[in-house]
Amino acid sequence: MNPIIHDLDKDRIVEKIIIGGRELDISFIPVGISIPLLGKFDKYTKSLKESNVVNADGTVNENAEKELSKKPEKASENINLMIEIISMFTEYKDPEMTKEWIEQHLNINEIAKVLMWIIQSLTRDMKGESKESKKKLNGNE
């Protein structure tokens, strides 16, 4: 009888980003880093709500820019939290990609994109999305 082998690596959705010429796999975020990342992200979303950038339902306030201009220290705090979340992830994957490295290699628009991709990957993991689940969803079993 042949053994049943469940290869979790083959079932992962592979997604990579390139930052400053360095390639990072964001499709696999181990639970050891996921929990601290989610804690930081929770702090970040609370900060956004406190500064009236995000509405109670999670949507961006249409007056977000005006709200942040009233509280530049809050804007700075939010950007620092974004960088902390990203660097927590990047440093785990590549020890040379520290907070200081991120600050020197990404602009604010890129920071927002990378943060979004990391959160999407975490969300996908929590929902249990994989290549196999995508096939089933699309009717390609």
C-alpha positions in Angstrom: 0.0 0.0 0.0 1.3 3.4 -1.0 1.6 6.0 1.8 -0.6 9.0 1.7 1.5 12.2 1.5 0.0 15.6 2.2 2.5 18.1 0.7 1.6 21.5 2.2 4.4 23.2 0.3 2.9 22.3 -3.1 -0.5 23.7 -2.0 0.7 27.2 -1.2 -0.2 30.1 -3.4 3.2 31.5 -4.3 3.5 35.3 -4.1 6.7 37.3 -4.1 7.6 40.9 -3.9 10.8 42.6 -4.8 12.1 45.5 -2.6 15.3 47.2 -3.3 16.4 44.4 -5.5 15.7 41.7 -2.9 13.0 39.1 -3.5 10.8 38.1 -0.6 8.2 35.3 -0.5 5.1 36.7 1.1 3.0 33.6 0.4 4.3 31.9 3.6 4.1 33.7 6.9 4.7 31.3 9.7 2.4 31.6 12.8 5.5 32.6 14.9 5.5 35.9 13.0 1.8 36.1 12.1 0.7 36.7 15.7 3.0 39.6 16.4 2.2 41.1 13.0 -1.5 40.9 13.7 -1.0 42.6 17.1 0.9 45.4 15.4 -1.7 45.7 12.7 -4.4 45.9 15.3 -2.5 48.8 17.0 -2.2 50.5 13.6 -5.9 50.2 12.7 -6.8 51.6 16.2 -4.5 54.5 15.6 -6.1 55.2 12.2 -9.6 55.2 13.8 -8.4 57.5 16.6 -7.1 60.0 14.0 -10.4 59.8 12.1 -8.6 58.4 9.0 -10.7 55.3 9.0 -14.4 55.0 9.8 -15.9 52.6 12.3 -16.7 50.1 9.5 -13.1 50.1 8.3 -13.6 52.3 5.2 -11.3 55.3 4.6 -12.8 58.6 5.7 -13.3 60.9 2.7 -11.7 63.7 4.8 -8.7 61.5 5.9 -6.1 63.9 4.4 -7.6 66.9 6.2 -7.9 65.0 9.4 -4.2 64.0 9.3 -3.1 67.5 8.4 -4.8 68.6 11.8 -2.6 66.0 13.6 0.8 65.7 12.0 2.1 63.8 15.0 -0.6 61.2 14.4 0.3 60.9 10.7 3.9 60.3 11.7 2.9 57.7 14.3 0.8 55.9 11.6 3.6 55.8 9.1 6.0 54.5 11.8 3.6 51.7 12.7 3.4 50.8 9.0 7.1 50.7 8.8 7.3 48.6 12.0 4.9 46.0 10.6 6.7 45.8 7.3 10.2 45.6 8.9 9.0 42.9 11.4 8.1 40.8 8.4 11.1 41.7 6.2 13.6 41.3 9.0 12.2 37.8 9.7 12.7 36.9 6.0 16.0 38.7 5.6 17.8 40.0 8.7 19.5 42.8 6.8 16.1 44.3 5.9 15.6 46.2 9.1 13.4 49.2 9.9 16.2 51.5 8.9 16.7 49.6 5.6 13.0 50.0 4.8 13.1 53.7 5.5 16.0 54.1 3.1 14.6 51.9 0.3 10.8 52.6 0.2 8.7 55.7 -0.3 5.3 56.2 1.4 3.3 54.8 -1.6 5.5 51.7 -1.7 5.2 51.3 2.1 1.4 51.3 1.8 1.5 48.7 -1.0 3.8 46.4 0.8 1.7 46.6 4.0 -1.4 45.8 2.0 0.2 42.7 0.4 1.4 41.4 3.8 -2.0 41.8 5.3 -3.6 40.2 2.2 -1.3 37.2 2.7 -2.1 36.9 6.4 -5.8 37.1 5.6 -5.5 34.5 2.9 -3.7 32.2 5.4 -6.4 32.8 8.0 -9.1 31.9 5.5 -7.3 28.8 4.5 -6.9 29.8 0.9 -4.6 27.6 -1.1 -4.1 26.3 -4.7 -6.4 23.4 -3.9 -9.2 25.6 -2.4 -8.9 28.0 -5.4 -9.4 24.9 -7.8 -12.5 23.9 -5.8 -13.9 27.4 -5.8 -13.5 27.6 -9.6 -14.9 24.1 -10.1 -11.6 22.6 -11.3 -11.3 19.6 -8.9 
